Amino acid sequence: MHISFILKDSSLFSTWLKAIILRISFWKTRVIFRFLRYLFLIYFQHTFSELKIKGLKIKLKGKISVAGNSRKRTIVYKIGKVSHSSLDLRISHTKTTITTFTGVMGFQVWLFY
């Protein structure tokens, strides 16, 4: 995770996070994302200035921690400065899918530097 911030590579961070999501229990996906948000707010937000990163945005959309005939949900976490219309920010964006036993979840990562 730290190396992807140093290299400013959102695809490296996305593949790492995708591997974590596939290894954990399906029912704990939401808990893992809450932990990651806490981790970024407490630890990485202070190191963003050293790594010259201004913000991070993570979006997960699909059947998250539910099964059966239920609706899809969206989890969006924004840490730092994540404006898409600001001219002083460069954006590294990655979009991928995660296949679970209930269907396909969309997964996007934006890295602002």
C-alpha positions in Angstrom: 0.0 0.0 0.0 2.8 2.4 0.9 4.7 1.6 -2.3 1.7 2.3 -4.4 1.5 5.8 -2.8 5.2 6.4 -3.4 4.9 5.4 -7.1 1.5 7.2 -7.4 0.1 4.0 -9.0 -3.6 3.4 -8.4 -3.6 0.1 -10.2 -1.1 -1.4 -7.8 -3.2 -0.2 -4.9 -6.4 -1.6 -6.6 -4.9 -5.0 -7.2 -3.7 -5.2 -3.6 -7.1 -4.2 -2.2 -8.9 -6.6 -4.6 -6.7 -9.5 -3.3 -7.6 -8.6 0.3 -11.3 -8.5 -0.5 -11.2 -11.9 -2.3 -9.4 -13.5 0.7 -11.7 -12.4 3.4 -15.1 -13.7 4.2 -17.8 -12.2 2.0 -19.8 -11.0 5.1 -16.9 -8.9 6.4 -16.4 -6.7 3.3 -18.1 -3.7 4.9 -16.1 -4.1 8.1 -12.8 -4.2 6.2 -13.7 -1.0 4.4 -14.5 0.7 7.7 -11.1 -0.4 9.0 -9.4 0.9 5.9 -11.1 4.3 6.2 -9.9 4.4 9.9 -6.4 3.4 8.8 -6.3 6.2 6.2 -7.7 8.9 8.4 -5.4 8.1 11.4 -2.1 7.0 9.7 -1.9 7.8 6.0 -3.5 11.2 6.0 -0.5 12.5 8.0 2.0 10.9 5.6 0.2 12.1 2.5 2.2 15.4 2.6 5.5 13.5 2.7 4.4 11.3 -0.2 3.1 14.3 -2.1 -0.4 12.8 -2.3 -3.3 15.1 -1.8 -6.2 12.7 -1.6 -7.7 9.2 -2.1 -11.1 8.1 -3.1 -12.4 4.5 -3.1 -15.7 3.4 -4.4 -17.2 -0.1 -4.1 -20.6 -0.8 -5.7 -22.6 -4.0 -5.8 -24.1 -6.5 -3.3 -21.9 -5.7 -0.4 -22.1 -8.1 2.6 -25.6 -9.3 1.5 -26.9 -12.3 -0.3 -30.1 -13.4 -1.9 -32.6 -11.1 -3.5 -31.3 -7.8 -2.2 -30.4 -4.5 -3.6 -27.0 -3.2 -4.5 -25.2 -0.7 -2.3 -22.4 1.8 -2.8 -19.6 2.6 -0.4 -17.6 5.7 -1.1 -14.6 6.8 1.0 -12.9 10.2 0.4 -9.8 11.1 2.2 -8.0 14.5 1.7 -8.6 16.8 -1.3 -10.6 14.9 -3.9 -12.0 17.5 -6.2 -12.3 16.3 -9.9 -12.7 19.9 -11.2 -9.5 21.4 -9.6 -6.8 22.2 -12.1 -3.9 21.7 -9.7 -4.6 18.0 -9.1 -3.4 15.1 -11.2 -5.5 12.0 -11.0 -4.6 8.3 -11.3 -7.8 6.3 -11.8 -8.3 2.5 -11.9 -11.6 0.7 -12.5 -11.9 -3.1 -12.0 -14.5 -5.7 -11.0 -14.6 -8.3 -8.2 -16.5 -11.5 -8.7 -18.2 -13.0 -5.7 -20.7 -15.8 -5.2 -23.6 -13.2 -5.3 -22.5 -11.4 -8.4 -20.0 -8.8 -9.7 -19.0 -5.8 -7.7 -17.5 -2.7 -9.3 -14.4 -1.3 -7.7 -12.8 2.1 -8.4 -9.8 3.9 -7.0 -8.8 7.5 -7.5 -5.4 8.8 -6.4 -5.0 12.5 -6.3 -1.5 14.0 -6.3 
